[in-house]
Amino acid sequence: MLLLPNMSCVFDEVITGLNDNYARSILNAPAGEEMTGYVHTLATGNAIFITDDCIPYFIAVDFIEHYHLQTGDRIRANVGFEMRYDHYMVTNIAQVTKVAYDDVTAVPSTQTYQLIGHQIDYGTTALITMDDHSNNIKRLAELAAKLPNDVIPIVLSFDGRAESLAEYQHLYLTKTTQTSRDKLTTCLLAFFQAKELASCGKQVVVLVDSLDKMFTVFNNCMQKFGAIDPKHVSVAAATDLESLLCSSSCLSSGGSLTILGLHRPGISEPQKYITDRFHQLFDKII
């Protein structure tokens, strides 16, 4: 679930100085503050605990093996400062909820709804093209208002302000002051929750108010050293973003995950490249 191997590097600082020798005794460490969130496994074999307030903490291999943790699992865990490693990390796991989204068979969509004059199949992706004079937040509100009553909207916003989006129960809002890693973490949380709800039989729609800004977040994460070059397009970032956006599906267990994204095409060559990638990726262009 949500395996983004190229993006694992953004969590390097969380595991710096730690290795497989940090001790099996971590399972018996004193419990610290209890938090809830999701597991994000890394290519190194370690994992990150992404809390509901978007803070990443290191998860030792001991816990991964003991609880058979996988990316997307929801956990309730204690986090404390370990003097031996000079790090805050998971010190105890109180509860593990397995999210079976990627283990459930995908099936063809049998349900549709009308959205701004277009038929949208449950479990698919649709790109809504915006022009330079459009208001993304207003457009997002219009789309959310037209969703069927049985659909749970999850809003992932890169353009909005909290006061403009307060009506949404499931809101993941990035801030201009956040680092690229923090913005990426917000993206992950939105999709983790969407998959959890879908695996429970819910009809879920992730509404992204700016696909182009979402790509910028992924692209900037791959330029962690030195200044950000806006003209550089990382193929690795595009690949990881596409794997995330391709996670829409209808499940044989009854749930579904649909992705609706707003996109304002640019005029520069990098922007045109991203627009072309989006047009190839999405099931429907509106």
C-alpha positions as CSV (number, residue, x, y, z in Angstrom):
1,M,0.0,0.0,0.0
2,L,1.3,3.4,-1.0
3,L,4.8,2.2,-1.6
4,L,6.8,5.3,-2.6
5,P,10.4,4.1,-2.7
6,N,11.8,7.2,-4.2
7,M,10.2,9.4,-1.5
8,S,11.7,7.3,1.4
9,C,14.7,9.7,1.4
10,V,12.7,12.5,2.9
11,F,12.6,10.6,6.2
12,D,16.3,10.0,6.4
13,E,16.7,12.5,9.2
14,V,14.2,10.6,11.3
15,I,16.4,7.5,11.2
16,T,19.8,9.1,11.1
17,G,22.2,7.5,13.5
18,L,20.0,4.4,14.0
19,N,20.6,1.0,12.5
20,D,19.7,-2.6,13.0
21,N,21.9,-2.8,16.1
22,Y,19.8,-0.3,18.1
23,A,18.7,-3.3,20.3
24,R,16.0,-5.8,20.7
25,S,15.3,-4.3,24.1
26,I,13.4,-1.5,22.6
27,L,10.3,-3.6,22.9
28,N,10.6,-3.3,26.7
29,A,11.2,0.5,26.7
30,P,9.1,2.7,29.1
31,A,5.9,3.9,27.4
32,G,5.7,7.5,26.5
33,E,2.8,9.7,25.1
34,E,0.1,7.7,23.3
35,M,-0.7,8.7,19.8
36,T,-2.6,7.3,16.8
37,G,-1.6,7.2,13.1
38,Y,-0.4,5.1,10.3
39,V,2.7,3.0,9.4
40,H,4.8,3.9,6.4
41,T,7.5,1.2,5.7
42,L,10.8,2.2,4.1
43,A,13.1,0.4,1.7
44,T,15.6,0.1,4.5
45,G,13.4,-2.3,6.3
46,N,12.6,0.2,9.0
47,A,9.3,2.1,9.2
48,I,7.9,5.5,10.1
49,F,4.9,6.1,12.4
50,I,3.0,9.0,10.9
51,T,0.8,10.4,13.6
52,D,-2.6,12.0,12.9
53,D,-0.9,15.4,13.5
54,C,1.6,14.7,10.7
55,I,4.7,14.1,12.9
56,P,6.9,11.2,11.8
57,Y,8.6,8.9,14.4
58,F,10.9,6.0,13.9
59,I,9.6,2.4,14.3
60,A,12.2,-0.2,15.2
61,V,12.4,-3.4,13.2
62,D,11.5,-5.3,16.4
63,F,8.0,-3.9,16.2
64,I,7.7,-4.4,12.4
65,E,8.5,-8.1,12.8
66,H,6.6,-8.7,16.1
67,Y,3.3,-7.1,14.8
68,H,3.9,-7.9,11.1
69,L,3.4,-4.2,10.3
70,Q,2.8,-3.1,6.7
71,T,2.4,0.3,5.1
72,G,-1.1,1.7,5.8
73,D,-1.7,-0.2,9.0
74,R,-3.4,2.0,11.6
75,I,-1.8,1.8,15.1
76,R,-2.2,3.2,18.5
77,A,1.3,3.6,20.0
78,N,3.4,5.2,22.6
79,V,6.2,7.6,21.6
80,G,9.1,8.5,23.9
81,F,12.6,9.9,23.9
82,E,15.2,7.2,23.9
83,M,18.4,8.4,25.5
84,R,20.5,5.6,24.0
85,Y,19.7,6.8,20.5
86,D,19.0,10.5,21.1
87,H,15.7,10.1,19.2
88,Y,12.0,10.2,19.8
89,M,10.7,6.9,18.6
90,V,7.9,4.4,19.1
91,T,8.3,2.6,22.5
92,N,5.2,0.6,22.6
93,I,2.3,-0.5,20.3
94,A,-1.0,-0.8,22.1
95,Q,-3.2,-1.6,19.1
96,V,-2.8,-2.6,15.4
97,T,-5.7,-2.3,12.9
98,K,-4.9,-4.0,9.7
99,V,-6.1,-2.1,6.6
100,A,-6.8,-4.7,3.9
101,Y,-7.4,-2.3,0.9
102,D,-4.6,-3.7,-1.2
103,D,-5.4,-7.3,-0.3
104,V,-9.0,-7.1,-1.5
105,T,-9.8,-8.0,-5.0
106,A,-10.6,-5.1,-7.3
107,V,-13.8,-5.3,-9.4
108,P,-15.3,-3.3,-12.3
109,S,-17.3,-0.4,-11.2
110,T,-21.1,-0.9,-11.1
111,Q,-22.1,2.5,-9.7
112,T,-21.9,5.9,-11.3
113,Y,-23.0,9.4,-10.6
114,Q,-23.4,12.7,-12.5
115,L,-20.9,15.4,-11.8
116,I,-20.9,18.7,-13.7
117,G,-22.5,17.1,-16.7
118,H,-20.2,14.1,-16.7
119,Q,-20.7,10.5,-15.6
120,I,-18.1,9.4,-13.0
121,D,-17.6,5.8,-12.2
122,Y,-16.9,4.9,-8.6
123,G,-13.3,3.8,-8.1
124,T,-11.8,5.8,-10.9
125,T,-9.9,9.0,-11.4
126,A,-11.1,12.2,-13.0
127,L,-9.1,15.3,-13.8
128,I,-11.0,18.6,-13.7
129,T,-9.3,21.3,-15.9
130,M,-9.2,24.8,-14.4
131,D,-8.4,28.1,-16.2
132,D,-6.4,31.0,-14.9
133,H,-9.4,32.8,-13.6
134,S,-11.0,29.9,-11.7
135,N,-11.2,29.7,-8.0
136,N,-10.0,26.3,-6.9
137,I,-11.6,26.4,-3.5
138,K,-14.9,27.5,-4.8
139,R,-14.8,24.8,-7.5
140,L,-13.9,22.2,-5.0
141,A,-16.9,23.2,-2.9
142,E,-19.1,22.9,-5.9
143,L,-17.8,19.4,-6.6
144,A,-18.2,18.3,-3.0
145,A,-21.8,19.6,-2.9
146,K,-22.8,17.4,-5.9
147,L,-21.4,14.1,-4.5
148,P,-24.0,11.4,-3.7
149,N,-25.1,11.2,-0.1
150,D,-23.4,7.8,0.4
151,V,-20.0,9.2,-0.5
152,I,-17.4,10.4,2.1
153,P,-15.3,13.3,0.8
154,I,-11.7,13.6,1.9
155,V,-10.3,17.0,1.0
156,L,-6.6,17.4,0.3
157,S,-5.9,21.1,-0.1
158,F,-2.8,22.9,-1.2
159,D,-4.6,26.2,-2.0
160,G,-7.0,26.8,0.8
161,R,-7.2,28.3,4.2
162,A,-8.6,26.5,7.3
163,E,-11.4,29.0,7.6
164,S,-12.5,28.4,4.0
165,L,-12.6,24.6,4.4
166,A,-13.9,24.2,8.0
167,E,-17.1,22.5,6.8
168,Y,-15.2,19.3,5.7
169,Q,-14.9,16.6,8.3
170,H,-12.0,14.9,6.7
171,L,-9.6,17.8,5.8
172,Y,-5.9,17.5,5.1
173,L,-4.5,21.0,4.6
174,T,-0.9,21.9,3.8
175,K,0.5,25.2,4.8
176,T,2.9,27.5,2.9
177,T,5.3,27.5,5.9
178,Q,5.6,23.7,5.9
179,T,8.6,21.9,4.5
180,S,8.1,19.7,1.4
181,R,8.4,16.6,3.7
182,D,5.6,17.8,5.9
183,K,3.4,18.5,2.9
184,L,4.2,15.0,1.5
185,T,3.3,13.6,4.9
186,T,-0.1,15.3,4.7
187,C,-0.7,13.7,1.3
188,L,0.1,10.3,2.7
189,L,-2.2,10.7,5.6
190,A,-5.1,11.7,3.3
191,F,-4.7,8.5,1.2
192,F,-4.1,6.3,4.3
193,Q,-7.4,7.4,5.7
194,A,-9.2,7.0,2.3
195,K,-7.9,3.4,2.0
196,E,-8.9,2.6,5.5
197,L,-12.4,3.8,5.0
198,A,-12.8,2.1,1.6
199,S,-11.6,-1.2,3.1
200,C,-14.4,-0.8,5.6
201,G,-16.9,-0.8,2.8
202,K,-17.3,3.0,2.5
203,Q,-17.6,4.9,-0.8
204,V,-14.7,7.5,-0.6
205,V,-13.7,10.4,-2.8
206,V,-10.4,12.1,-2.4
207,L,-10.7,15.7,-3.7
208,V,-7.4,17.3,-4.5
209,D,-7.7,21.1,-5.1
210,S,-4.4,21.4,-7.0
211,L,-2.7,18.5,-8.7
212,D,0.0,20.8,-10.1
213,K,0.9,21.9,-6.6
214,M,0.8,18.3,-5.4
215,F,3.3,17.4,-8.0
216,T,5.5,20.3,-6.9
217,V,5.6,18.8,-3.4
218,F,6.7,15.5,-4.7
219,N,9.2,17.1,-7.1
220,N,10.7,19.3,-4.3
221,C,11.1,16.3,-2.1
222,M,13.5,14.8,-4.6
223,Q,15.6,18.0,-4.5
224,K,16.3,17.9,-0.8
225,F,19.9,19.2,-1.1
226,G,20.5,22.8,-2.0
227,A,18.1,25.2,-3.7
228,I,14.9,24.0,-5.4
229,D,15.0,24.3,-9.2
230,P,11.5,24.9,-10.5
231,K,12.6,24.0,-14.0
232,H,13.7,20.5,-13.0
233,V,11.2,17.7,-13.3
234,S,12.1,14.5,-11.4
235,V,11.0,11.4,-13.2
236,A,11.2,9.6,-9.9
237,A,8.8,12.1,-8.3
238,A,6.4,11.8,-11.2
239,T,6.5,8.0,-10.9
240,D,5.8,8.0,-7.1
241,L,3.0,10.5,-7.6
242,E,1.4,8.4,-10.3
243,S,1.5,5.3,-8.1
244,L,-0.4,7.3,-5.5
245,L,-3.0,8.6,-8.0
246,C,-3.4,5.1,-9.5
247,S,-4.6,3.7,-6.1
248,S,-8.3,4.3,-7.0
249,S,-10.4,1.2,-7.1
250,C,-13.7,-0.6,-6.5
251,L,-13.3,-3.4,-4.0
252,S,-15.1,-6.8,-4.0
253,S,-15.9,-6.1,-0.3
254,G,-18.1,-3.2,-1.3
255,G,-16.0,-0.1,-0.7
256,S,-14.4,2.2,-3.3
257,L,-11.9,5.0,-3.7
258,T,-12.4,7.7,-6.3
259,I,-9.9,10.5,-7.0
260,L,-11.0,13.9,-8.3
261,G,-8.2,16.4,-8.9
262,L,-8.2,20.0,-10.1
263,H,-5.4,20.9,-12.5
264,R,-4.4,24.3,-14.0
265,P,-2.2,23.5,-17.0
266,G,0.9,25.7,-17.3
267,I,2.8,27.1,-20.2
268,S,6.4,26.2,-19.4
269,E,7.9,23.0,-20.8
270,P,8.0,21.3,-17.3
271,Q,4.4,22.2,-16.7
272,K,3.3,20.9,-20.1
273,Y,5.2,17.7,-19.4
274,I,3.2,17.2,-16.1
275,T,-0.1,18.0,-17.9
276,D,0.7,15.3,-20.5
277,R,1.5,12.8,-17.8
278,F,-1.8,13.6,-16.0
279,H,-3.8,13.2,-19.2
280,Q,-2.3,9.8,-19.8
281,L,-3.0,8.8,-16.2
282,F,-6.5,9.8,-15.4
283,D,-9.6,7.8,-16.5
284,K,-11.6,10.9,-17.4
285,I,-10.6,14.5,-18.4
286,I,-13.3,17.1,-17.7
